[in-house]
Structure formats: structure tokens, C-alpha cells
């Protein structure tokens, strides 16, 4: 900005006037009246020129302020034909208006850009002044959503839908509400969120409208797809070992061994029992969100582990995996729903098989022991590659999976079943060494014990 000459001109004029007055005073003091009379017109001319210069400057400044006030940034002050003492001032004014013009253009561009973005989104946007209720802006998505061509004041919305208008005015900044809109085409749900801002001494409320029906319908559709995938996955986890056991029995029949009848009876009983458990599991899963009581009974762990061994042993033999079962107390028992607990252990065993199948010496250990607080802890450990630490906190999230073919529900469902038993489920994992899942349940008696226990995250390898 070029104002360097302006102070210099003021200083020069002031200095010349001071010198003229001083000379006139000296002439009068020495009696040189003729000289003083000659200096007097010069002093008058300097005073008139100084006043004229200030008036001209004031006039230029008023014009500049007027252009700023009315935001007339296109106005340019003529520098070429201006007096020499005003050229620097006008040049400075032009630089200021040019800077304001650039800023105004940038703001207008940003406003148009933001407006285009808000018009393209599916979310309805409404902004109105809080005190007067005057609507400042609403986008096309909101017009289509509420079937309103325009809206001048928020009170006008009450004539179309009184309950919606009441919700809009009552919603607080930062709050989220699900409300129902009543329009000619019918009723539908809206998700409202609001924020408050202030500018130029006025307060405004900005509200976002989202069609909750569309989002809920899409979520419901995806949930059904996931549910079908989950049920298929869980059923296959139980059918695969049954199929393997049936194949083993078929080979034994072909060998015509004398002991085949004993093995055949045991195998058929295992298939029958697991089939019944699978049917019960499917029914239980269907009503999982409504379960309040379990089919608890006194379950000896030696029987539970024996049934799992008979069911899964053919699969372990086919895959060359060593299964070790450790139970130091044969009388160790607990109160539980045997079918559901067996389903949990089958799911963990299937995951463990998947984890160790490519290890050089695959090994899985299933054990149980009493705890110091009178409960029972089941432990299933493998020597697989372990679980990365960064995903340990995600394993209980439904549908989270690290496998391309996994449903991401296995361990989530295991957790739900354990929680129904008022138990806890935990994980211990060392990358490169292995993983151990621990399930802690009540022995019996007071089955409500441990309700408040805090369960830790488990890695879902589904």
C-alpha cells in the first residue's frame, strides 16, 4: 500500500506554514511592517491550501468508506488524473478495494461450492434464525423429503406437520432424535441432529434431516443376508464332523471287524446326540434374543469331553492334528446347558483346527480345572500362529472376520452363550507361539454368581 508520500506532504506543509509564521513574527518584532505585509498573503494561501488539501482528502476518504460500506469493490479511484498530492492516497485505496474484491470473490466461490455440495447430498439441511424463526436456507433434498417448495418461517412447518415442527424447535444442539413425519404420502421416520452457531449478533440453528426408513430397510436387508450366512456356517461346523464320523463307520463296516458293532453303536449314538444338539442349537439361536432361562443340568466334564472326542477325533486323524484332553478330576462338573456349551467348544475346536492346520506339528489341548473362587475354567489352547494384538479388541464384534470364508459370528455367538450362563470368556495369545481360550463358569448352586464379571476381548478367527 502506497501511503509513504502522504505523511511527508503533511509534514512539509506544516513546516512551511511554521516557517512563514515565524518569519512574519520576526518582521513584526523588528518593525519591518512592509515585509510582514508581504508575508501575510503567503500565510493565508498556505492556510487555504492546507484546509483545501484536508477537505479533498476527507472527500476521497468518504468515497472510499462508502464503497466499502456498500461492498462496491468494483469502484476504482482515478490515479492518473488526480492531483499529485492525492495520487498516492488513491493508489492505496485501489489496492485495498482490490484486496477486498479478491476476498469477496473467494468467499462467493466457497459459498457456491458449499451450496452445490449441500444440494447434492441426500441429507436434508435446514437453517433458521433462532429468535425470529426466519428460514435462512434449505436444500433441495429437504424440499423433496418434506414436500415443501419453500419455507419462509419455521412456524409455517407447523401448519403442515405440527408434531414435526415441535420436534424441530425442541431439539437441542448436539442432540439426535428419531421422529415421525406425517405427510400426504404417509408417515415415515426421520433422524434429526442439530447444532447452534452465532454470527453478527444473531443465533442460528442448523438441523440435518435423514430418512431413517431407508437406512433401517437397508440394515434389515443386510442383517437377513448375514443371518442366513451365519446359520449356514454354524450348521456346517456341526455337520462336517458328523459326516466324517459316518465315513469312518462305513470303512469299519467294510472291514467286517468283530468289534464293529460296539463302535457302530457308539458312533450312531454320537451322531444321534449331536444331531439333536444341532436342532436344539438352531432353535436356540433363532430365539437367542428372547432367552431368559437355560436348560441347565448337572454336566460332568468327563462326559462332555468324551462326547467331543468321539465326535471330532476322525477329523483330527484325517488332518494329522494331535488332540490332548487333560482332566485331573474325573468328578469335576458344572451346571450348564450341555448342548449350547458343546456348541461353543465345537466352534472353538473348529477355529483351532483352522489355526494349526499349516503348522509343522499341529497340537490342540482341551483341559478343565477348578478355580480358587469355586468356579470351573475350561481351557482350549493351540500352537497356531497366534493373534495380532491390533485386532484383539474386535473379535467379539458381530460379523468381524479375518478369513475370507468366515461369517464373523462364531466367537460372537460363543460369547453370547457364555454370558447366558453368567460366565466369562477370555483369550491369551502370543504371536508366533499360540492361542488359548478360557471359559469360566459356575460349578453349580448359585448360578447368578459372577454376573458383574468383566469379560475381556477374544480374537475371532472366524
Secondary structure as UniProt FT lines:
FT   HELIX           4..29
FT   TURN            30..31
FT   HELIX           33..69
FT   TURN            70..71
FT   TURN            73..74
FT   TURN            80..81
FT   HELIX           84..120
FT   STRAND          124..129
FT   TURN            130..132
FT   STRAND          134..138
FT   HELIX           140..146
FT   HELIX           154..160
FT   HELIX           162..170
FT   TURN            173..174
FT   STRAND          176..183
FT   TURN            184..185
FT   STRAND          186..199
FT   TURN            200..201
FT   STRAND          202..211
FT   HELIX           212..255
FT   TURN            258..259
FT   HELIX           260..286
FT   HELIX           288..290
FT   STRAND          297..300
FT   HELIX           301..319
FT   STRAND          322..327
FT   TURN            330..331
FT   STRAND          333..336
FT   HELIX           338..356
FT   TURN            357..358
FT   TURN            360..361
FT   STRAND          363..370
FT   TURN            372..373
FT   STRAND          375..382
FT   HELIX           389..394
FT   TURN            395..396
FT   TURN            398..399
FT   TURN            404..405
FT   HELIX           410..420
FT   TURN            421..422
FT   STRAND          424..430
FT   TURN            431..433
FT   STRAND          434..442
FT   TURN            447..452
//
